Amino acid sequence: MTRPRWLTAVVLVVAVTPVAPAAATRRLAVVVGNNQAAGKSPLRFAERDARRMRDVLSELGGVQRTQLLLGQEAGKLRHALEELQKESAAARDEVVLFVYYSGHADQSALLMGGSRFPFKELRDSLSRFPARTAISFIDACQSGQVTRVKGGRVVPVVDVRFEDQRYRGRVYVTSSSAGESAQESDELAASFFTHYLLSGLRGAADDSGDGRVSLEEAYQYAYRHTLFRTAGTLQGPQHPSYDMDLAGAGQLVLTHTDRASAHLVLPARARGTYYVQRPGAGLVAEVSKQQERPLRIALAPGSYEVRKAAGDHHLVRQLRLAAGGEVTLDDSSMERRPLLVAARKGGEERGARGDLRASYHLSTGYLRQAGVSQGPAAGYLRGLGPIHLGGLLAYGYGRYSRDDDVRIELHELALWLTAEWRLERWARVRPLAALDLGGAWVWQRARFSDGRRDGLDSPTFRYRARLGALVRLWRGVALGAWGHLGEVVVQRADGWAAPLVGGLEATAQVEL
């Protein structure tokens, strides 16, 4: 296959000198996830990404010991590196070190809670580390600052196993280039880069079909899919980058898919993108298959749901993987479902997803001399992609005194039909615009200064536009606020009128 120019350094062969069999290799890892950073909006999935990386490195990467740091300050990372450095210096085995970080960063440092871990300190620490090879993956905004461009000479890849011709040196792979944002995805429940890196390490990137995923294969898979999926986001495309200083030959293998206790096999004739989801754990892997050979995906034993988009429908199959076993997934064995009820990545139902909403509103009155009307509302909206359609039932109440000392009490019950468009590009904030059409029955009760009472009941027709935003908090729970402006068509004693009405509304909703 033709290798992209941006990947030429991955296959540099700086030295091709045969070496005698060496001592056993000990693989260690420091895995860091941090959702919080001072002055930054909290991330949702950085710590989850770190747990998933720990699992893959332990199951498939041959890592014997992992230091997992979640939500910790920079001092904990320094201590973990120092502890493993002492352990490595005393070990007789050769050491390969993996470092993974997912969280916030700025132009010069990883941001961990209220502390900083400078990029320079990370590079200095890894350069001193008594490991034969150190491989770091940094998934953070501005992480491209940790890499630097290096030259080299491109030569054909020598087909020698990593275990026989051993690499020595340092590797830095980052989720974004200098100045770029690293982005999370609610659909994936992960960052784009880590999601595709993990999918690749589980076997989706195994282009050679040898059951081993090399650094080159994993990087190509993560780069290609991260760039493609972020090209249409508001933050713009995200370009993973690398910096390597290596001596050795052959493929630097990161994971062995045969080490998994269970496998999902896509047969040679399978084509397309398959989404592998585990109930309760979300999306496990996204596999894009074009190869004309079987592809084995390494998974833990358990129950899974696999989905594949196929034109105007989706293919779905529930399966269970037993320890030591494998399941071959043929498209003919999958259930065909209409597109509108097929799942999105991350397990959300595109057609069946809906929102239960409760809100409280304040609106200007539409009667002469009227004050503010206020009251609760509740309803349900059904999601069809970025458009949400539904109905809302609202109650309004207002009291005011006219210039002639008549006191008016007003009650109204309105039914709204709404079409709401949401811009679903950010992890938490969802700007929205909406058009509402509705009707209301209005009860007016008047009390005159002489004690007499009178009443008038009448229908109204109304329409309005809304503009605002929803902020997602946790597991589908969201708070929102917006303003609305429209007209109420009402019949008065002097004929029909359509006064302008505006107001504000606060809402809470639960996504089903």
Sequence and secondary structure as in RCSB ss.txt:
>XXXX:A:sequence
MTRPRWLTAVVLVVAVTPVAPAAATRRLAVVVGNNQAAGKSPLRFAERDARRMRDVLSELGGVQRTQLLLGQEAG
KLRHALEELQKESAAARDEVVLFVYYSGHADQSALLMGGSRFPFKELRDSLSRFPARTAISFIDACQSGQVTRVK
GGRVVPVVDVRFEDQRYRGRVYVTSSSAGESAQESDELAASFFTHYLLSGLRGAADDSGDGRVSLEEAYQYAYRH
TLFRTAGTLQGPQHPSYDMDLAGAGQLVLTHTDRASAHLVLPARARGTYYVQRPGAGLVAEVSKQQERPLRIALA
PGSYEVRKAAGDHHLVRQLRLAAGGEVTLDDSSMERRPLLVAARKGGEERGARGDLRASYHLSTGYLRQAGVSQG
PAAGYLRGLGPIHLGGLLAYGYGRYSRDDDVRIELHELALWLTAEWRLERWARVRPLAALDLGGAWVWQRARFSD
GRRDGLDSPTFRYRARLGALVRLWRGVALGAWGHLGEVVVQRADGWAAPLVGGLEATAQVEL
>XXXX:A:secstr
    GGGGGGGB S          EEEEEEEEE   BTTS   SSHHHHHHHHHHHHHHTS  SEEEEEES  HH
HHHHHHHHHHHHHHH SSEEEEEEEEESEE SSEEEEBTEEEEHHHHHHHHHHS  SEEEEEEESTTGGGG    
   B       TTTS  EEEEEEESS TT    EETTTTEEHHHHHHHHIIIIIT TT SSEEEHHHHHHHHHHH
HHHHHTTSTT     EEEEEEE  S  EEEEGGGSSEEEEE TT  EEEEEEETTTEEEEEEEE  SS EEEEE 
SEEEEEEEEETTEEEEEEEEE TTEEEE  GGGSEEEEGGGSB TTS BTTT EEEEEEEEEEE  STT  EEEE
EEEEEEEEETTEEEEEEEEEEEEEEE TTS EEEEEEEEEEEEEEEE   SSSEEEEEEEEEEEEEEEEEEE TT
S EEEEEEEEEEEEEEEEEEEEEETTEEEEEEEEEEEEEEEETTEEE  EEEEEEEEEEEE 
